[in-house]
């Protein structure tokens, strides 16, 4: 009986410890999936043949000047993707994804309906949902942001008071998420 109680106690401890680990890791899958998707899409636009192909497509949509817009979109997607993967400047990255995907839905996929197999906006909505979650929640504990934030807050605590410059730094970190 004592062994069973001991095992139950150990199981209870493991169950109570596990949620912190799960909470810390919970935002990794959305960050990594959104980030890798955006990097791949952005790099496709930045390769020479991809830039030319997308520029032709942008011109068909009436978006001019097409080549600079393709390059700007590609850079935005790559930077948003890398930011999401690293978990630094996650909120601006998520906002960039929301803007690019809303534009893709409005200009390309919206008229084709929801079904992705028919060129619809199903995939874009999924990317928007992930981005919105990251915009609202931030990058989570397993991120570059969390490491930088911890370092800044330790410095603030050592000084025992917040100077205006330090408050701005903390506010900026919170905003970047």
C-alpha positions as CSV (number, residue, x, y, z in Angstrom):
1,X,0.0,0.0,0.0
2,X,2.8,2.4,0.8
3,X,4.4,1.7,-2.6
4,X,1.1,2.5,-4.3
5,X,0.7,5.7,-2.4
6,X,4.3,6.7,-3.2
7,X,3.6,5.9,-6.9
8,X,0.5,8.0,-6.8
9,X,2.4,10.8,-5.2
10,X,5.0,10.7,-7.9
11,X,2.4,10.6,-10.6
12,X,0.7,13.6,-9.1
13,X,4.0,15.5,-9.0
14,X,4.7,14.6,-12.6
15,X,1.2,15.8,-13.6
16,X,1.6,19.1,-11.8
17,X,5.0,19.7,-13.3
18,X,4.0,18.8,-16.8
19,X,1.6,21.7,-17.6
20,X,4.4,24.3,-17.2
21,X,6.5,22.4,-19.7
22,X,3.5,22.1,-22.0
23,X,2.6,25.8,-21.6
24,X,6.2,26.8,-22.4
25,X,6.2,24.6,-25.6
26,X,2.6,25.3,-26.6
27,X,3.4,28.2,-28.9
28,X,6.4,26.5,-30.7
29,X,4.3,24.5,-33.2
30,X,2.3,27.5,-34.4
31,X,5.4,29.7,-34.5
32,X,7.4,27.1,-36.4
33,X,4.7,26.2,-38.9
34,X,3.8,29.8,-39.6
35,X,7.4,30.8,-39.8
36,X,8.6,28.1,-42.1
37,X,5.6,28.6,-44.4
38,X,6.3,32.3,-44.7
39,X,10.0,31.8,-45.2
40,X,9.3,29.3,-48.1
41,X,6.8,31.6,-49.7
42,X,9.0,34.7,-49.3
43,X,12.1,32.9,-50.7
44,X,10.1,31.8,-53.7
45,X,9.3,35.4,-54.5
46,X,13.0,36.5,-54.0
47,X,14.6,33.9,-56.4
48,X,15.2,35.4,-59.9
49,X,12.7,33.1,-61.7
50,X,10.2,33.5,-58.8
51,X,10.4,37.2,-58.9
52,X,9.7,37.3,-62.7
53,X,6.9,34.8,-62.4
54,X,5.2,36.6,-59.5
55,X,5.8,40.0,-61.2
56,X,3.8,38.8,-64.2
57,X,1.1,37.6,-61.8
58,X,1.0,40.9,-59.9
59,X,0.7,42.8,-63.2
60,X,-2.3,40.6,-64.1
61,X,-3.9,41.6,-60.9
62,X,-3.3,45.3,-61.7
63,X,-0.6,45.7,-59.0
64,X,2.1,48.0,-60.3
65,X,5.0,48.5,-60.1
66,X,5.0,44.7,-60.0
67,X,8.6,43.8,-59.5
68,X,9.2,46.1,-56.4
69,X,5.9,44.9,-54.9
70,X,7.0,41.3,-55.3
71,X,10.4,42.0,-53.8
72,X,8.8,43.9,-50.9
73,X,6.3,41.1,-50.3
74,X,9.1,38.5,-50.4
75,X,11.2,40.3,-47.9
76,X,8.3,40.9,-45.7
77,X,7.4,37.2,-45.7
78,X,10.9,36.1,-45.1
79,X,11.4,38.5,-42.2
80,X,8.0,37.6,-40.7
81,X,8.9,34.0,-41.0
82,X,12.3,34.3,-39.3
83,X,10.8,36.4,-36.6
84,X,8.1,33.9,-35.9
85,X,10.6,31.0,-35.8
86,X,12.9,32.8,-33.4
87,X,10.1,34.3,-31.3
88,X,11.4,37.8,-31.6
89,X,9.3,40.7,-32.9
90,X,6.5,38.1,-33.1
91,X,3.7,40.6,-33.0
92,X,4.8,42.8,-35.9
93,X,5.6,39.6,-37.8
94,X,2.1,38.3,-37.1
95,X,0.6,41.6,-38.2
96,X,2.6,41.4,-41.4
97,X,1.3,37.9,-42.1
98,X,-2.3,39.1,-41.5
99,X,-1.8,41.9,-43.9
100,X,-0.2,39.8,-46.7
101,X,-2.8,37.0,-46.3
102,X,-5.8,39.4,-46.2
103,X,-4.4,41.0,-49.4
104,X,-4.0,37.5,-50.9
105,X,-7.6,36.6,-50.0
106,X,-9.0,39.9,-51.4
107,X,-7.0,39.9,-54.6
108,X,-6.5,36.2,-55.5
109,X,-8.4,33.6,-53.5
110,X,-11.6,35.3,-52.3
111,X,-13.6,34.9,-55.5
112,X,-12.8,31.2,-55.6
113,X,-14.5,30.3,-52.4
114,X,-13.3,28.5,-49.3
115,X,-12.0,25.2,-50.8
116,X,-8.2,25.2,-51.1
117,X,-8.3,22.6,-53.8
118,X,-10.3,25.0,-56.0
119,X,-7.8,27.9,-55.4
120,X,-9.9,29.2,-52.4
121,X,-8.8,30.9,-49.2
122,X,-8.9,28.0,-46.8
123,X,-5.1,27.9,-46.3
124,X,-4.9,31.7,-46.0
125,X,-7.5,31.6,-43.2
126,X,-5.4,29.0,-41.4
127,X,-2.3,31.2,-41.6
128,X,-4.4,34.2,-40.4
129,X,-5.7,32.2,-37.5
130,X,-2.2,31.2,-36.4
131,X,-0.9,34.8,-36.9
132,X,-3.8,36.2,-34.9
133,X,-3.1,33.8,-32.0
134,X,0.6,34.9,-32.0
135,X,-0.5,38.6,-32.3
136,X,-2.7,38.2,-29.2
137,X,-0.5,35.9,-27.1
138,X,3.1,36.7,-28.2
139,X,5.9,34.2,-28.7
140,X,5.7,32.3,-25.4
141,X,8.5,31.3,-23.0
142,X,10.7,29.3,-25.4
143,X,11.7,32.3,-27.5
144,X,14.4,34.8,-28.1
145,X,12.0,37.5,-26.8
146,X,11.6,35.7,-23.5
147,X,15.4,35.4,-23.1
148,X,15.9,39.1,-23.8
149,X,13.0,40.1,-21.6
150,X,14.3,38.1,-18.7
151,X,17.7,39.8,-19.1
152,X,16.2,43.3,-19.2
153,X,14.0,42.7,-16.2
154,X,16.9,41.3,-14.2
155,X,18.8,44.5,-14.9
156,X,15.8,46.6,-13.8
157,X,15.4,44.6,-10.6
158,X,19.1,45.1,-9.7
159,X,18.6,48.9,-9.9
160,X,15.4,48.7,-7.8
161,X,13.8,51.5,-9.8
162,X,12.9,52.1,-13.3
163,X,14.3,55.0,-15.1
164,X,12.2,56.4,-18.0
165,X,14.6,54.9,-20.5
166,X,14.2,51.4,-18.9
167,X,10.5,51.7,-18.8
168,X,10.5,52.6,-22.6
169,X,12.7,49.5,-23.2
170,X,10.3,47.2,-21.3
171,X,7.3,48.7,-23.1
172,X,9.0,48.3,-26.5
173,X,9.8,44.6,-25.6
174,X,6.2,44.0,-24.6
175,X,5.0,45.6,-27.8
176,X,7.3,43.5,-30.0
177,X,6.4,40.3,-28.3
